[in-house]
């Protein structure tokens, strides 16, 4: 008898289950964020070998270079906590697969996304272009130590962790701007939201505990204290 081919996965049902069973239970209830997740095909951003089986699983997925695609619930909590508005200018440190880049671009006005690996940049560019996402600039940059202090971004998202919180990104925020960063060392790290409240003042909110791979080439200066 001829061998039957496996049925193609029902991505829409899998995406629905991801939202209802992973993301909503993690208190992600912002409908703008949920709509972006519903309408951004995560399966097109995962490595091909995981596309049919693990694209929506509650795990990190290897991307190469010892980097990973974060769990869907962490990506969603990050997007919700940053409260991205349609006019926001966004800086992303760690393009990775480009999935979070796509979500940020659909929530805000423009995204500058930096990654140290050129192959990540070019793969992400192809995926974003295929979806018609044009408000993103991708660059190959080593930004683990921070970014230009006069940039005035409304949102900064770090998709890798820092061993300790440093000032490399604080001054790149506009007044009222928000920075998402995961700080610490395995096995337990702390996700933080940093909001610039004035020229030389920042507020810090602890969001949740997690553990994600570190950004590369991050300096370890004395911890920044508020």
C-alpha positions as CSV (number, residue, x, y, z in Angstrom):
1,X,0.0,0.0,0.0
2,X,1.3,3.5,-0.7
3,X,2.5,5.3,2.3
4,X,0.1,8.1,3.4
5,X,1.5,11.5,3.9
6,X,1.0,13.2,7.3
7,X,-1.8,15.7,7.3
8,X,-0.7,19.3,7.2
9,X,-1.1,21.0,10.7
10,X,-4.0,23.2,11.3
11,X,-2.1,26.3,12.2
12,X,-5.1,28.5,13.0
13,X,-6.3,25.9,15.6
14,X,-2.8,25.6,17.0
15,X,-2.6,29.4,17.2
16,X,-5.9,29.6,18.9
17,X,-4.8,27.0,21.5
18,X,-1.5,28.9,22.0
19,X,-3.4,32.1,22.8
20,X,-6.1,30.5,25.0
21,X,-3.9,27.9,26.9
22,X,-0.6,29.7,27.2
23,X,-0.9,33.5,26.6
24,X,-4.2,34.4,28.3
25,X,-3.5,32.4,31.4
26,X,-0.3,34.5,31.8
27,X,-2.5,37.6,32.1
28,X,-2.1,38.8,28.6
29,X,-5.5,40.4,28.0
30,X,-4.7,43.4,25.8
31,X,-6.8,42.9,22.7
32,X,-4.4,44.9,20.5
33,X,-1.6,42.5,21.5
34,X,-3.8,39.4,21.1
35,X,-4.9,40.6,17.6
36,X,-1.3,41.1,16.5
37,X,-0.4,37.6,17.7
38,X,-3.5,36.1,15.9
39,X,-2.6,37.8,12.7
40,X,1.2,37.3,12.6
41,X,2.1,33.8,11.4
42,X,4.5,32.5,14.0
43,X,5.0,29.3,12.0
44,X,6.7,31.4,9.2
45,X,9.4,32.6,11.7
46,X,10.4,29.4,13.4
47,X,13.2,27.2,11.8
48,X,11.8,24.9,9.1
49,X,12.4,21.7,11.1
50,X,10.2,22.9,13.9
51,X,7.4,24.5,11.8
52,X,4.9,21.7,11.7
53,X,5.5,20.3,15.2
54,X,6.7,23.0,17.6
55,X,5.8,26.4,16.2
56,X,3.3,27.0,19.0
57,X,4.8,25.0,21.8
58,X,5.5,26.5,25.2
59,X,9.2,26.1,24.8
60,X,12.2,28.1,23.5
61,X,13.3,27.0,20.0
62,X,17.0,27.0,18.9
63,X,17.8,29.5,16.1
64,X,21.5,28.8,15.8
65,X,24.5,30.6,17.3
66,X,23.3,29.4,20.7
67,X,20.3,31.8,20.4
68,X,16.7,31.0,20.8
69,X,13.2,32.1,19.9
70,X,11.4,32.9,23.2
71,X,8.3,31.2,24.5
72,X,5.1,32.6,23.1
73,X,3.9,33.7,26.6
74,X,7.1,35.6,27.3
75,X,6.9,37.4,23.9
76,X,3.3,38.3,24.6
77,X,3.9,39.6,28.1
78,X,6.8,41.7,26.8
79,X,4.5,43.2,24.1
80,X,1.8,43.9,26.6
81,X,4.0,45.5,29.2
82,X,5.6,47.8,26.7
83,X,2.1,49.2,25.8
84,X,3.2,50.0,22.3
85,X,1.2,52.9,20.7
86,X,0.7,53.5,17.0
87,X,3.0,56.5,16.9
88,X,5.9,54.9,18.9
89,X,9.5,54.7,17.7
90,X,10.9,51.3,18.8
91,X,14.4,49.9,19.3
92,X,14.7,46.1,19.5
93,X,18.0,44.6,20.6
94,X,18.2,41.0,19.2
95,X,16.3,40.5,16.0
96,X,16.5,36.7,16.2
97,X,13.9,35.1,14.0
98,X,12.1,38.5,13.4
99,X,8.8,37.4,14.9
100,X,8.9,39.9,17.8
101,X,10.1,42.5,15.3
102,X,7.0,41.8,13.2
103,X,4.7,42.2,16.2
104,X,6.3,45.4,17.3
105,X,6.2,46.8,13.8
106,X,2.4,46.1,13.6
107,X,1.8,47.8,17.0
108,X,4.0,50.9,16.5
109,X,5.2,53.4,14.0
110,X,8.7,52.2,13.2
111,X,11.2,49.6,14.5
112,X,15.0,49.7,14.4
113,X,16.1,46.2,15.1
114,X,19.7,45.2,15.8
115,X,21.4,41.8,15.8
116,X,25.0,40.7,15.9
117,X,24.5,37.9,13.4
118,X,24.2,38.9,9.7
119,X,22.4,35.7,8.8
120,X,19.6,36.5,11.3
121,X,19.2,39.9,9.7
122,X,18.8,38.6,6.2
123,X,16.5,35.8,7.1
124,X,14.3,38.2,9.2
125,X,14.3,40.6,6.3
126,X,12.9,38.0,3.9
127,X,10.2,37.0,6.4
128,X,9.1,40.6,7.1
129,X,9.1,41.4,3.4
130,X,6.9,38.4,2.6
131,X,4.3,39.8,5.1
132,X,4.5,43.3,3.6
133,X,6.0,44.8,6.7
134,X,8.0,47.8,5.6
135,X,8.4,50.0,8.7
136,X,11.4,48.1,10.0
137,X,15.1,48.9,9.6
138,X,17.4,45.9,10.3
139,X,21.1,46.4,11.1
140,X,24.0,44.2,12.1
141,X,25.3,45.8,15.3
142,X,26.9,44.7,18.5
143,X,24.6,46.6,21.0
144,X,25.1,44.6,24.2
145,X,26.6,47.5,25.9
146,X,23.9,50.0,25.0
147,X,22.8,52.4,22.3
148,X,23.1,56.1,21.4
149,X,21.9,58.2,24.3
150,X,20.2,60.8,22.1
151,X,18.0,58.4,20.2
152,X,14.7,59.2,22.0
153,X,12.9,55.9,21.5
154,X,9.4,55.4,23.0
155,X,10.0,51.7,23.4
156,X,13.1,49.6,23.8
157,X,12.8,45.8,23.8
158,X,15.7,43.5,24.8
159,X,15.2,39.9,23.7
160,X,18.2,38.7,25.6
161,X,19.1,39.0,29.2
162,X,21.6,41.2,31.1
163,X,23.6,39.8,34.0
164,X,23.0,43.1,35.8
165,X,21.1,46.2,34.9
166,X,23.4,48.8,33.3
167,X,22.7,52.4,32.0
168,X,23.4,51.6,28.4
169,X,19.8,51.9,27.3
170,X,18.2,54.2,29.8
171,X,19.3,57.5,28.2
172,X,18.0,56.2,24.8
173,X,14.4,56.5,26.0
174,X,12.3,59.5,25.4
175,X,10.5,60.9,28.4
176,X,7.7,58.5,29.1
177,X,9.5,55.8,27.1
178,X,9.5,52.1,28.3
179,X,12.3,49.6,28.4
180,X,11.7,45.8,28.7
181,X,14.7,43.9,30.0
182,X,15.4,40.6,31.8
183,X,18.1,40.8,34.4
184,X,20.0,38.2,36.3
185,X,21.7,34.8,36.0
186,X,20.2,31.3,35.6
187,X,18.2,29.7,37.0
188,X,16.0,32.7,37.9
189,X,16.0,36.1,36.3
190,X,13.7,39.1,36.7
191,X,11.8,40.7,33.9
192,X,11.7,44.5,34.5
193,X,9.9,47.4,32.9
194,X,11.9,50.6,33.1
195,X,10.0,53.9,32.4
196,X,11.8,57.2,31.9
197,X,9.8,59.7,34.0
198,X,12.1,62.8,33.6
199,X,15.4,63.8,32.2
200,X,17.3,62.0,35.0
201,X,14.6,59.8,36.6
202,X,13.4,56.3,35.8
203,X,10.8,54.1,37.5
204,X,11.2,50.3,37.7
205,X,8.5,47.7,37.8
206,X,9.1,44.0,38.4
207,X,7.0,42.0,36.0
208,X,7.8,38.2,36.5
209,X,10.5,35.7,36.9
210,X,12.0,33.8,34.0
211,X,15.3,32.7,32.5
212,X,16.4,33.5,28.9
213,X,19.8,33.4,27.2
214,X,22.0,36.5,27.6
215,X,22.8,39.2,25.1
216,X,26.3,38.7,23.7
217,X,29.3,40.9,24.6
218,X,27.5,42.6,27.5
219,X,29.8,44.5,29.9
220,X,29.4,44.0,33.6
221,X,29.6,47.4,35.1
222,X,28.3,48.1,38.7
223,X,24.6,47.5,38.8
224,X,22.5,50.7,38.2
225,X,20.6,51.8,41.2
226,X,17.6,54.1,41.3
